[in-house]
Amino acid sequence: MTAQLLLEAAKVIPNQQLLINVVSKRVRQLGIGHRPLVEATPKSSLTDIALKEIIAGKLTFEELKDETAAEGK
């Protein structure tokens, strides 16, 4: 993983914990055979591919509200 890719991806997803979760989930998907959404060289790590996808706007996320918090409990 290159530091430059991480910095660029952090501009897209500024919440560090959320960024880690998105990258982690995508790395797992790539690891089981999902195709990359961006150009990837044979030497690209799965983490670099996931970060490039975030930077390119190919991966999106949706924050889910905690239902118990929404109900006021």
N, C-alpha and C positions, 0 to 999 in steps of 0.2 A: 504494500500500500504506500503510495507516495503522499507526502505531506501536502503537496500542492493540490492534489485531488481532494483531500480531506478539507482543506481550507475553502476550496470552491464549493464543495457540497454543503459546507456549513453556512454559506451565504443563502442557499436554497432552503435548508432546514436548520434554522439557527439553534433550536433546542437540541443540545448535545445528546441527551438520553434518547430522544425520539429518532435522531439521525442514526445512532447506534442500532436501535431496534429495526429501523427500516433496512439498513445495510445488512444486518444479521439475517433477517427473514429472506432477503433477496439472495444472499450467498447460499442459504440452504436450498432455495429453489434452483439456482444455477447448478448446485452440486448434485442434484438428483436428475438433471438433464434438461431443465428449461433453457430455451434459446436466449442468448443475449439480445437486448433491444438496441444495442449500439455495436459499432465495429469493434471487434476484439481480435488481438493478435494471439497466436498460440501460446505466447509467453505471458499474457495478461493474467493476473491473479483474479480470482472470483470477486475479491473485495474491490479491486480496481474497476472491474466491469460494473459492479453495483454502484460505485461512486460516480462513474461516468454516466450511467443511466440517470441518476439523480440530477447531475449537472445539466444533462441534455433535456431534462423535463419529461423523461419517459416514465419515471416512477412517481406516483402520487400517493398521498396518504390522507387518511381521514381520522381526526381525533374523535374518539367515542366518549360521550359524556357518561359519567358514572350514574346509573339509574337511581341508586339510593341517595346520592347527593342531590340529584335533581328533584327528588320527592321531599327533600328537607329532613331526612332521617339522620 
